[in-house]
Amino acid sequence: MMIIVMKAEVRAGSPEVEQVLRTAQGYPEIETEVRTIEGATRNLTEIYLLGPTGTVPQGRFEEFPQVERVIRIREKYRSIGRHEG
């Protein structure tokens, strides 16, 4: 999984988000999901890349001027907080 955090002024549906989505969808088996995170002081648009992202280069997305940061989530961290019961 990879999370692409857009700069604060970039909204879902904007040309900048669409450009990132087109790039992400060029990688095989990658699905995308756009989420708006509403905070106390600002809103953020995040793009989630789901699927086998191990071969997707972070640098490709970090080159976009409206991307604030790219976070790669490794499988072992995704399972933290999940409990059997």
N, CA, C and O atoms as a GROMACS GRO file, in nm:
protein
  340
    1MET      N    1   0.084  -0.118   0.000
    1MET     CA    2   0.000   0.000   0.000
    1MET      C    3   0.089   0.124   0.000
    1MET      O    4   0.196   0.125   0.060
    2MET      N    5   0.042   0.226  -0.067
    2MET     CA    6   0.114   0.352  -0.071
    2MET      C    7   0.012   0.464  -0.055
    2MET      O    8  -0.098   0.457  -0.110
    3ILE      N    9   0.048   0.566   0.021
    3ILE     CA   10  -0.039   0.682   0.039
    3ILE      C   11   0.032   0.804  -0.019
    3ILE      O   12   0.147   0.832   0.015
    4ILE      N   13  -0.038   0.874  -0.106
    4ILE     CA   14   0.014   0.997  -0.164
    4ILE      C   15  -0.065   1.112  -0.104
    4ILE      O   16  -0.186   1.122  -0.125
    5VAL      N   17   0.003   1.197  -0.028
    5VAL     CA   18  -0.061   1.310   0.038
    5VAL      C   19  -0.041   1.434  -0.050
    5VAL      O   20   0.072   1.473  -0.080
    6MET      N   21  -0.151   1.492  -0.090
    6MET     CA   22  -0.145   1.612  -0.174
    6MET      C   23  -0.130   1.736  -0.085
    6MET      O   24  -0.164   1.732   0.033
    7LYS      N   25  -0.080   1.844  -0.142
    7LYS     CA   26  -0.068   1.968  -0.067
    7LYS      C   27  -0.207   2.018  -0.029
    7LYS      O   28  -0.305   1.985  -0.095
    8ALA      N   29  -0.214   2.098   0.076
    8ALA     CA   30  -0.342   2.137   0.137
    8ALA      C   31  -0.440   2.200   0.040
    8ALA      O   32  -0.561   2.180   0.054
    9GLU      N   33  -0.393   2.276  -0.057
    9GLU     CA   34  -0.485   2.346  -0.146
    9GLU      C   35  -0.541   2.258  -0.258
    9GLU      O   36  -0.629   2.301  -0.332
   10VAL      N   37  -0.493   2.136  -0.270
   10VAL     CA   38  -0.535   2.045  -0.377
   10VAL      C   39  -0.656   1.965  -0.330
   10VAL      O   40  -0.652   1.898  -0.227
   11ARG      N   41  -0.763   1.971  -0.407
   11ARG     CA   42  -0.888   1.903  -0.373
   11ARG      C   43  -0.912   1.782  -0.462
   11ARG      O   44  -0.861   1.774  -0.574
   12ALA      N   45  -0.991   1.688  -0.410
   12ALA     CA   46  -1.032   1.572  -0.489
   12ALA      C   47  -1.102   1.621  -0.615
   12ALA      O   48  -1.178   1.717  -0.610
   13GLY      N   49  -1.076   1.556  -0.726
   13GLY     CA   50  -1.137   1.595  -0.853
   13GLY      C   51  -1.059   1.700  -0.929
   13GLY      O   52  -1.094   1.733  -1.043
   14SER      N   53  -0.955   1.755  -0.869
   14SER     CA   54  -0.875   1.857  -0.936
   14SER      C   55  -0.787   1.793  -1.044
   14SER      O   56  -0.764   1.672  -1.041
   15PRO      N   57  -0.739   1.872  -1.139
   15PRO     CA   58  -0.650   1.817  -1.244
   15PRO      C   59  -0.524   1.753  -1.185
   15PRO      O   60  -0.474   1.655  -1.240
   16GLU      N   61  -0.473   1.807  -1.074
   16GLU     CA   62  -0.353   1.751  -1.011
   16GLU      C   63  -0.379   1.611  -0.957
   16GLU      O   64  -0.294   1.522  -0.970
   17VAL      N   65  -0.495   1.591  -0.896
   17VAL     CA   66  -0.531   1.459  -0.844
   17VAL      C   67  -0.553   1.363  -0.961
   17VAL      O   68  -0.509   1.248  -0.956
   18GLU      N   69  -0.619   1.409  -1.064
   18GLU     CA   70  -0.644   1.325  -1.181
   18GLU      C   71  -0.513   1.281  -1.246
   18GLU      O   72  -0.503   1.168  -1.294
   19GLN      N   73  -0.414   1.367  -1.249
   19GLN     CA   74  -0.284   1.334  -1.307
   19GLN      C   75  -0.216   1.223  -1.226
   19GLN      O   76  -0.160   1.130  -1.283
   20VAL      N   77  -0.221   1.233  -1.094
   20VAL     CA   78  -0.163   1.129  -1.008
   20VAL      C   79  -0.238   0.997  -1.028
   20VAL      O   80  -0.176   0.891  -1.037
   21LEU      N   81  -0.370   1.003  -1.036
   21LEU     CA   82  -0.450   0.882  -1.057
   21LEU      C   83  -0.415   0.814  -1.189
   21LEU      O   84  -0.401   0.692  -1.195
   22ARG      N   85  -0.402   0.892  -1.296
   22ARG     CA   86  -0.365   0.835  -1.426
   22ARG      C   87  -0.229   0.766  -1.419
   22ARG      O   88  -0.210   0.659  -1.476
   23THR      N   89  -0.135   0.829  -1.351
   23THR     CA   90  -0.002   0.770  -1.337
   23THR      C   91  -0.010   0.639  -1.260
   23THR      O   92   0.050   0.539  -1.301
   24ALA      N   93  -0.082   0.638  -1.148
   24ALA     CA   94  -0.094   0.519  -1.064
   24ALA      C   95  -0.162   0.405  -1.139
   24ALA      O   96  -0.123   0.289  -1.125
   25GLN      N   97  -0.262   0.438  -1.217
   25GLN     CA   98  -0.337   0.334  -1.288
   25GLN      C   99  -0.258   0.274  -1.404
   25GLN      O  100  -0.300   0.176  -1.465
   26GLY      N  101  -0.142   0.333  -1.434
   26GLY     CA  102  -0.054   0.277  -1.536
   26GLY      C  103   0.026   0.158  -1.486
   26GLY      O  104   0.090   0.090  -1.566
   27TYR      N  105   0.023   0.133  -1.357
   27TYR     CA  106   0.093   0.018  -1.300
   27TYR      C  107  -0.004  -0.098  -1.289
   27TYR      O  108  -0.117  -0.080  -1.244
   28PRO      N  109   0.038  -0.219  -1.331
   28PRO     CA  110  -0.053  -0.333  -1.331
   28PRO      C  111  -0.100  -0.369  -1.191
   28PRO      O  112  -0.024  -0.365  -1.094
   29GLU      N  113  -0.227  -0.405  -1.182
   29GLU     CA  114  -0.291  -0.454  -1.060
   29GLU      C  115  -0.303  -0.350  -0.949
   29GLU      O  116  -0.332  -0.386  -0.835
   30ILE      N  117  -0.280  -0.223  -0.979
   30ILE     CA  118  -0.292  -0.119  -0.878
   30ILE      C  119  -0.430  -0.056  -0.885
   30ILE      O  120  -0.476  -0.015  -0.992
   31GLU      N  121  -0.496  -0.050  -0.771
   31GLU     CA  122  -0.625   0.018  -0.760
   31GLU      C  123  -0.603   0.146  -0.681
   31GLU      O  124  -0.512   0.153  -0.598
   32THR      N  125  -0.686   0.246  -0.707
   32THR     CA  126  -0.670   0.373  -0.638
   32THR      C  127  -0.798   0.409  -0.563
   32THR      O  128  -0.908   0.369  -0.600
   33GLU      N  129  -0.779   0.486  -0.458
   33GLU     CA  130  -0.891   0.537  -0.379
   33GLU      C  131  -0.854   0.676  -0.332
   33GLU      O  132  -0.744   0.697  -0.280
   34VAL      N  133  -0.943   0.772  -0.350
   34VAL     CA  134  -0.918   0.910  -0.308
   34VAL      C  135  -1.000   0.937  -0.183
   34VAL      O  136  -1.119   0.908  -0.178
   35ARG      N  137  -0.934   0.992  -0.082
   35ARG     CA  138  -1.003   1.027   0.044
   35ARG      C  139  -0.970   1.170   0.082
   35ARG      O  140  -0.859   1.218   0.061
   36THR      N  141  -1.068   1.237   0.138
   36THR     CA  142  -1.047   1.370   0.193
   36THR      C  143  -1.047   1.357   0.344
   36THR      O  144  -1.144   1.310   0.404
   37ILE      N  145  -0.939   1.400   0.406
   37ILE     CA  146  -0.924   1.394   0.551
   37ILE      C  147  -0.950   1.534   0.606
   37ILE      O  148  -0.877   1.629   0.574
   38GLU      N  149  -1.054   1.547   0.688
   38GLU     CA  150  -1.088   1.677   0.744
   38GLU      C  151  -1.029   1.690   0.883
   38GLU      O  152  -1.067   1.617   0.975
   39GLY      N  153  -0.937   1.784   0.898
   39GLY     CA  154  -0.874   1.807   1.027
   39GLY      C  155  -0.926   1.935   1.090
   39GLY      O  156  -1.011   2.002   1.033
   40ALA      N  157  -0.876   1.967   1.206
   40ALA     CA  158  -0.919   2.086   1.278
   40ALA      C  159  -0.873   2.213   1.208
   40ALA      O  160  -0.945   2.314   1.208
   41THR      N  161  -0.754   2.210   1.147
   41THR     CA  162  -0.700   2.332   1.088
   41THR      C  163  -0.691   2.328   0.936
   41THR      O  164  -0.680   2.433   0.872
   42ARG      N  165  -0.695   2.208   0.876
   42ARG     CA  166  -0.690   2.200   0.730
   42ARG      C  167  -0.744   2.066   0.684
   42ARG      O  168  -0.754   1.970   0.760
   43ASN      N  169  -0.780   2.062   0.556
   43ASN     CA  170  -0.826   1.939   0.492
   43ASN      C  171  -0.717   1.889   0.399
   43ASN      O  172  -0.647   1.967   0.335
   44LEU      N  173  -0.704   1.759   0.392
   44LEU     CA  174  -0.604   1.698   0.304
   44LEU      C  175  -0.671   1.600   0.210
   44LEU      O  176  -0.768   1.533   0.246
   45THR      N  177  -0.619   1.593   0.090
   45THR     CA  178  -0.661   1.491  -0.006
   45THR      C  179  -0.550   1.387  -0.010
   45THR      O  180  -0.434   1.418  -0.033
   46GLU      N  181  -0.589   1.262   0.012
   46GLU     CA  182  -0.494   1.151   0.007
   46GLU      C  183  -0.538   1.054  -0.102
   46GLU      O  184  -0.656   1.028  -0.121
   47ILE      N  185  -0.439   1.002  -0.171
   47ILE     CA  186  -0.464   0.901  -0.274
   47ILE      C  187  -0.400   0.772  -0.227
   47ILE      O  188  -0.280   0.766  -0.201
   48TYR      N  189  -0.483   0.667  -0.215
   48TYR     CA  190  -0.434   0.538  -0.170
   48TYR      C  191  -0.410   0.450  -0.292
   48TYR      O  192  -0.497   0.435  -0.377
   49LEU      N  193  -0.292   0.392  -0.299
   49LEU     CA  194  -0.260   0.293  -0.401
   49LEU      C  195  -0.267   0.158  -0.334
   49LEU      O  196  -0.194   0.130  -0.239
   50LEU      N  197  -0.356   0.073  -0.384
   50LEU     CA  198  -0.381  -0.057  -0.323
   50LEU      C  199  -0.338  -0.166  -0.420
   50LEU      O  200  -0.355  -0.153  -0.542
   51GLY      N  201  -0.284  -0.271  -0.365
   51GLY     CA  202  -0.237  -0.382  -0.448
   51GLY      C  203  -0.088  -0.400  -0.430
   51GLY      O  204  -0.031  -0.354  -0.331
   52PRO      N  205  -0.023  -0.467  -0.524
   52PRO     CA  206   0.120  -0.494  -0.514
   52PRO      C  207   0.203  -0.369  -0.548
   52PRO      O  208   0.250  -0.354  -0.660
   53THR      N  209   0.221  -0.281  -0.449
   53THR     CA  210   0.290  -0.154  -0.472
   53THR      C  211   0.440  -0.162  -0.453
   53THR      O  212   0.510  -0.062  -0.466
   54GLY      N  213   0.492  -0.279  -0.422
   54GLY     CA  214   0.635  -0.294  -0.397
   54GLY      C  215   0.723  -0.251  -0.513
   54GLY      O  216   0.836  -0.208  -0.492
   55THR      N  217   0.673  -0.262  -0.635
   55THR     CA  218   0.751  -0.225  -0.752
   55THR      C  219   0.718  -0.084  -0.804
   55THR      O  220   0.776  -0.038  -0.902
   56VAL      N  221   0.624  -0.017  -0.737
   56VAL     CA  222   0.585   0.119  -0.779
   56VAL      C  223   0.685   0.217  -0.717
   56VAL      O  224   0.697   0.223  -0.595
   57PRO      N  225   0.757   0.294  -0.799
   57PRO     CA  226   0.858   0.385  -0.744
   57PRO      C  227   0.795   0.509  -0.679
   57PRO      O  228   0.712   0.578  -0.739
   58GLN      N  229   0.835   0.536  -0.555
   58GLN     CA  230   0.786   0.655  -0.484
   58GLN      C  231   0.827   0.782  -0.556
   58GLN      O  232   0.750   0.877  -0.566
   59GLY      N  233   0.950   0.784  -0.607
   59GLY     CA  234   1.004   0.903  -0.671
   59GLY      C  235   0.920   0.954  -0.785
   59GLY      O  236   0.916   1.074  -0.811
   60ARG      N  237   0.853   0.865  -0.855
   60ARG     CA  238   0.768   0.906  -0.968
   60ARG      C  239   0.658   1.001  -0.920
   60ARG      O  240   0.623   1.095  -0.991
   61PHE      N  241   0.604   0.977  -0.801
   61PHE     CA  242   0.497   1.060  -0.747
   61PHE      C  243   0.551   1.182  -0.673
   61PHE      O  244   0.487   1.287  -0.668
   62GLU      N  245   0.668   1.167  -0.615
   62GLU     CA  246   0.730   1.279  -0.543
   62GLU      C  247   0.769   1.393  -0.638
   62GLU      O  248   0.790   1.506  -0.595
   63GLU      N  249   0.780   1.362  -0.767
   63GLU     CA  250   0.815   1.463  -0.867
   63GLU      C  251   0.702   1.562  -0.895
   63GLU      O  252   0.727   1.673  -0.942
   64PHE      N  253   0.579   1.522  -0.868
   64PHE     CA  254   0.466   1.612  -0.893
   64PHE      C  255   0.471   1.729  -0.796
   64PHE      O  256   0.484   1.707  -0.676
   65PRO      N  257   0.460   1.853  -0.844
   65PRO     CA  258   0.473   1.969  -0.756
   65PRO      C  259   0.362   1.981  -0.651
   65PRO      O  260   0.383   2.044  -0.548
   66GLN      N  261   0.246   1.922  -0.675
   66GLN     CA  262   0.136   1.934  -0.580
   66GLN      C  263   0.130   1.818  -0.480
   66GLN      O  264   0.038   1.811  -0.398
   67VAL      N  265   0.228   1.729  -0.485
   67VAL     CA  266   0.236   1.618  -0.388
   67VAL      C  267   0.321   1.665  -0.269
   67VAL      O  268   0.434   1.709  -0.286
   68GLU      N  269   0.262   1.653  -0.151
   68GLU     CA  270   0.335   1.691  -0.029
   68GLU      C  271   0.432   1.582   0.014
   68GLU      O  272   0.547   1.610   0.047
   69ARG      N  273   0.384   1.457   0.012
   69ARG     CA  274   0.472   1.345   0.048
   69ARG      C  275   0.411   1.213   0.004
   69ARG      O  276   0.291   1.203  -0.024
   70VAL      N  277   0.496   1.112  -0.002
   70VAL     CA  278   0.456   0.978  -0.040
   70VAL      C  279   0.498   0.884   0.072
   70VAL      O  280   0.613   0.887   0.116
   71ILE      N  281   0.405   0.802   0.116
   71ILE     CA  282   0.431   0.711   0.228
   71ILE      C  283   0.405   0.568   0.182
   71ILE      O  284   0.296   0.537   0.135
   72ARG      N  285   0.505   0.483   0.195
   72ARG     CA  286   0.488   0.342   0.162
   72ARG      C  287   0.456   0.268   0.293
   72ARG      O  288   0.530   0.279   0.390
   73ILE      N  289   0.346   0.194   0.294
   73ILE     CA  290   0.304   0.117   0.411
   73ILE      C  291   0.336  -0.029   0.384
   73ILE      O  292   0.286  -0.088   0.289
   74ARG      N  293   0.418  -0.084   0.466
   74ARG     CA  294   0.455  -0.225   0.450
   74ARG      C  295   0.351  -0.313   0.518
   74ARG      O  296   0.287  -0.272   0.614
   75GLU      N  297   0.336  -0.431   0.468
   75GLU     CA  298   0.233  -0.523   0.514
   75GLU      C  299   0.236  -0.543   0.665
   75GLU      O  300   0.130  -0.548   0.728
   76LYS      N  301   0.355  -0.555   0.724
   76LYS     CA  302   0.361  -0.583   0.868
   76LYS      C  303   0.304  -0.467   0.950
   76LYS      O  304   0.254  -0.489   1.060
   77TYR      N  305   0.311  -0.344   0.899
   77TYR     CA  306   0.255  -0.230   0.971
   77TYR      C  307   0.106  -0.220   0.953
   77TYR      O  308   0.037  -0.166   1.040
   78ARG      N  309   0.054  -0.269   0.842
   78ARG     CA  310  -0.090  -0.265   0.817
   78ARG      C  311  -0.166  -0.351   0.916
   78ARG      O  312  -0.281  -0.322   0.947
   79SER      N  313  -0.102  -0.456   0.967
   79SER     CA  314  -0.174  -0.548   1.055
   79SER      C  315  -0.170  -0.506   1.202
   79SER      O  316  -0.236  -0.568   1.285
   80ILE      N  317  -0.096  -0.402   1.234
   80ILE     CA  318  -0.093  -0.354   1.372
   80ILE      C  319  -0.233  -0.306   1.409
   80ILE      O  320  -0.298  -0.235   1.332
   81GLY      N  321  -0.276  -0.345   1.526
   81GLY     CA  322  -0.409  -0.303   1.571
   81GLY      C  323  -0.519  -0.403   1.539
   81GLY      O  324  -0.631  -0.390   1.587
   82ARG      N  325  -0.487  -0.501   1.460
   82ARG     CA  326  -0.586  -0.606   1.432
   82ARG      C  327  -0.569  -0.715   1.538
   82ARG      O  328  -0.458  -0.763   1.562
   83HIS      N  329  -0.678  -0.751   1.599
   83HIS     CA  330  -0.672  -0.849   1.706
   83HIS      C  331  -0.768  -0.964   1.677
   83HIS      O  332  -0.877  -0.945   1.624
   84GLU      N  333  -0.724  -1.080   1.713
   84GLU     CA  334  -0.814  -1.195   1.700
   84GLU      C  335  -0.900  -1.202   1.825
   84GLU      O  336  -0.855  -1.169   1.934
   85GLY      N  337  -1.023  -1.243   1.807
   85GLY     CA  338  -1.105  -1.251   1.926
   85GLY      C  339  -1.229  -1.323   1.914
   85GLY      O  340  -1.304  -1.334   2.010
   0.00000   0.00000   0.00000
